[in-house]
């Protein structure tokens, strides 16, 4: 996986401009999404379809920007080598990540940080076959798209612009947490920390496959499986 100026034909100034434009496109939509959906202003089905369309559009934009800079998808971690091994790593690491997230969120709430808003229940599907299938499709698209955006593309660009991979990881994780404001302070910090974990695994494995599997597992449990449990 290539990073920085050697990864393509864009100058540092061009990369800074491209990254700025991309952030201007995603940050307002992320902020508005958690304000509208988190306050229960959209039904789950509409929110899910809107999220899928937005994420697919952003991935398409990333592919266009990579093409413009004469970069391949390998530059953002989309590689086919050892796919089975990377998926296995993702499955193995999913359980400790889920346990760690739950423990961290509980500790932060115990420390006085706010939890999810009660109106955020609108983000969860109703226990009907149609909405459950839609939720699974949403989780799959979000896992692929968000890892492509926040781990693949943003780490690549931030590392080139900032000349620092650690700061690129921190900044991309902070941006990742912005759209989860409806989960309260504890949720935002938990999501940001989880983003850091995904980023470390991504840089370690040099592939997006393991983080995608981990992301899918986390969202599948939180969005699809837990709401189906009897209360």
C-alpha positions as CSV (number, residue, x, y, z in Angstrom):
1,X,0.0,0.0,0.0
2,X,1.4,3.3,-1.0
3,X,1.1,6.5,0.9
4,X,2.2,10.1,0.4
5,X,3.6,11.8,-2.7
6,X,4.9,8.6,-4.2
7,X,1.4,7.2,-4.3
8,X,0.4,9.3,-7.3
9,X,0.9,12.4,-9.4
10,X,-0.7,15.1,-7.2
11,X,1.3,17.8,-5.5
12,X,0.9,18.5,-1.9
13,X,-1.1,21.6,-2.7
14,X,-3.4,19.6,-4.9
15,X,-3.9,17.0,-2.3
16,X,-4.7,19.7,0.3
17,X,-7.2,21.2,-2.0
18,X,-8.8,17.9,-2.9
19,X,-9.0,16.9,0.8
20,X,-10.5,20.2,1.7
21,X,-13.2,19.9,-0.9
22,X,-14.0,16.3,0.1
23,X,-14.3,17.3,3.8
24,X,-16.6,20.2,2.8
25,X,-18.8,17.7,1.0
26,X,-19.0,15.1,3.9
27,X,-18.9,17.2,7.1
28,X,-22.2,19.1,6.6
29,X,-24.1,16.0,5.5
30,X,-22.8,14.1,8.5
31,X,-23.7,16.8,11.0
32,X,-27.1,17.3,9.5
33,X,-27.7,13.5,9.4
34,X,-27.1,13.0,13.1
35,X,-29.2,16.1,13.9
36,X,-32.2,15.1,11.8
37,X,-32.1,11.3,12.3
38,X,-31.0,11.5,15.9
39,X,-33.9,13.7,16.8
40,X,-36.3,11.2,15.2
41,X,-37.2,13.3,12.2
42,X,-36.8,10.5,9.7
43,X,-38.2,6.9,9.7
44,X,-35.6,4.1,9.6
45,X,-36.4,3.1,6.1
46,X,-35.9,6.6,4.7
47,X,-32.8,7.2,6.8
48,X,-31.3,3.9,5.6
49,X,-31.9,4.5,1.9
50,X,-30.5,8.1,2.2
51,X,-27.4,6.8,4.0
52,X,-26.8,4.1,1.4
53,X,-27.1,6.5,-1.5
54,X,-24.9,9.1,0.2
55,X,-22.2,6.5,1.0
56,X,-22.2,5.0,-2.5
57,X,-21.9,8.5,-4.0
58,X,-18.9,9.3,-1.8
59,X,-17.1,6.1,-2.7
60,X,-17.8,6.9,-6.4
61,X,-16.3,10.3,-5.8
62,X,-13.2,8.8,-4.2
63,X,-12.7,6.5,-7.2
64,X,-13.0,9.5,-9.4
65,X,-10.4,11.5,-7.4
66,X,-8.0,8.5,-7.4
67,X,-8.4,8.2,-11.1
68,X,-7.6,11.9,-11.5
69,X,-4.4,11.5,-9.5
70,X,-3.5,8.3,-11.5
71,X,-3.8,6.2,-8.3
72,X,-5.2,2.7,-8.1
73,X,-7.6,1.4,-5.4
74,X,-4.6,-0.4,-3.9
75,X,-3.5,3.1,-2.6
76,X,-6.5,3.0,-0.2
77,X,-6.2,-0.6,0.9
78,X,-8.3,-2.3,-1.7
79,X,-6.1,-5.3,-2.5
80,X,-7.0,-8.9,-3.4
81,X,-4.0,-10.6,-2.0
82,X,-4.7,-12.9,1.0
83,X,-8.4,-12.0,1.0
84,X,-9.4,-15.1,3.0
85,X,-6.7,-14.5,5.6
86,X,-7.8,-10.8,6.0
87,X,-11.4,-11.8,6.4
88,X,-10.4,-14.3,9.1
89,X,-8.5,-11.7,10.9
90,X,-11.5,-9.4,10.8
91,X,-13.7,-12.2,12.3
92,X,-11.2,-13.0,15.0
93,X,-10.8,-9.4,16.1
94,X,-14.5,-8.5,16.0
95,X,-15.2,-10.1,19.4
96,X,-12.6,-8.2,21.4
97,X,-13.6,-5.0,19.7
98,X,-17.2,-5.5,20.6
99,X,-16.4,-6.3,24.2
100,X,-14.0,-3.3,24.4
101,X,-16.5,-0.9,22.9
102,X,-19.2,-2.0,25.4
103,X,-16.8,-1.7,28.4
104,X,-15.6,1.7,27.3
105,X,-19.1,3.1,26.7
106,X,-20.2,1.8,30.1
107,X,-17.2,3.3,31.8
108,X,-17.7,6.7,30.1
109,X,-21.4,6.8,31.0
110,X,-20.5,5.9,34.6
111,X,-18.1,8.8,34.6
112,X,-21.0,11.1,33.8
113,X,-20.8,11.4,30.0
114,X,-24.1,11.4,28.2
115,X,-25.5,8.3,26.4
116,X,-27.6,8.0,23.2
117,X,-30.6,10.3,22.9
118,X,-33.9,8.5,23.5
119,X,-35.0,9.8,20.0
120,X,-32.1,7.9,18.4
121,X,-34.3,4.8,18.5
122,X,-35.5,5.9,15.1
123,X,-32.1,4.8,13.8
124,X,-33.1,1.2,14.6
125,X,-35.2,-1.1,12.3
126,X,-38.6,-2.4,13.3
127,X,-38.8,-6.2,13.9
128,X,-40.2,-6.8,10.5
129,X,-38.6,-8.9,7.7
130,X,-38.4,-6.0,5.3
131,X,-36.7,-3.6,7.7
132,X,-34.4,-6.2,9.1
133,X,-33.2,-7.1,5.5
134,X,-32.8,-3.3,4.8
135,X,-30.8,-3.0,8.0
136,X,-28.4,-5.8,7.0
137,X,-28.0,-4.2,3.6
138,X,-27.3,-0.8,5.3
139,X,-24.7,-2.3,7.6
140,X,-22.9,-4.0,4.7
141,X,-22.8,-0.8,2.6
142,X,-21.8,1.4,5.5
143,X,-19.0,-1.0,6.5
144,X,-17.5,-1.0,3.0
145,X,-18.1,2.7,2.4
146,X,-17.0,4.1,5.7
147,X,-13.8,2.1,5.8
148,X,-13.0,3.2,2.3
149,X,-13.6,6.8,3.2
150,X,-12.2,7.2,6.7
151,X,-9.4,4.5,6.8
152,X,-8.5,4.3,3.2
153,X,-8.9,7.7,1.5
154,X,-8.6,10.1,4.4
155,X,-5.6,8.5,6.0
156,X,-3.9,8.5,2.6
157,X,-4.6,12.2,2.0
158,X,-4.1,13.4,5.6
159,X,-0.7,11.5,5.8
160,X,0.4,13.2,2.6
161,X,-0.8,16.7,3.6
162,X,0.4,16.5,7.3
163,X,3.5,14.5,6.6
164,X,2.5,12.4,9.7
165,X,0.7,9.1,9.6
166,X,-0.1,9.1,13.4
167,X,-1.8,12.5,13.0
168,X,-3.6,11.2,9.9
169,X,-5.0,8.3,12.0
170,X,-6.1,10.6,14.8
171,X,-7.7,13.2,12.5
172,X,-9.5,10.6,10.3
173,X,-10.9,9.0,13.5
174,X,-12.1,12.4,14.8
175,X,-13.9,13.0,11.5
176,X,-15.3,9.5,11.7
177,X,-16.9,10.3,15.2
178,X,-18.5,13.5,14.1
179,X,-21.6,11.8,12.5
180,X,-22.3,10.0,15.8
181,X,-23.3,13.0,18.0
182,X,-26.7,11.5,18.6
183,X,-25.0,8.8,20.7
184,X,-23.9,11.4,23.3
185,X,-20.5,12.2,24.6
186,X,-19.8,8.6,25.6
187,X,-20.8,7.4,22.2
188,X,-18.7,9.9,20.3
189,X,-15.6,9.0,22.3
190,X,-16.3,5.2,21.9
191,X,-16.8,5.6,18.1
192,X,-13.6,7.7,17.9
193,X,-11.6,5.1,19.8
194,X,-13.1,2.3,17.7
195,X,-12.0,4.2,14.6
196,X,-8.5,4.3,16.0
197,X,-8.5,0.6,16.4
198,X,-9.8,0.1,12.8
199,X,-7.1,2.4,11.6
200,X,-4.3,0.5,13.4
201,X,-5.6,-2.8,12.0
202,X,-5.7,-1.3,8.5
203,X,-2.2,0.0,8.7
204,X,-1.0,-3.3,10.2
205,X,-2.7,-5.5,7.6
206,X,-2.3,-3.1,4.7
207,X,-5.7,-4.0,3.6
208,X,-9.3,-2.7,4.3
209,X,-10.8,-6.2,4.4
210,X,-10.2,-6.9,8.1
211,X,-11.5,-3.5,9.2
212,X,-14.5,-3.9,7.0
213,X,-15.4,-7.2,8.6
214,X,-14.9,-5.7,12.0
215,X,-17.0,-2.7,11.2
216,X,-19.7,-4.9,9.7
217,X,-19.8,-7.1,12.9
218,X,-20.0,-4.1,15.2
219,X,-22.9,-2.5,13.3
220,X,-24.7,-5.9,12.8
221,X,-24.7,-6.5,16.5
222,X,-25.7,-2.9,17.5
223,X,-28.2,-2.1,14.7
224,X,-29.7,-5.5,13.7
225,X,-29.2,-8.2,16.4
226,X,-29.5,-6.3,19.7
227,X,-32.9,-4.6,18.8
228,X,-34.3,-8.1,17.9
229,X,-33.6,-9.4,21.4
230,X,-36.7,-9.8,23.7
231,X,-37.0,-7.0,26.2
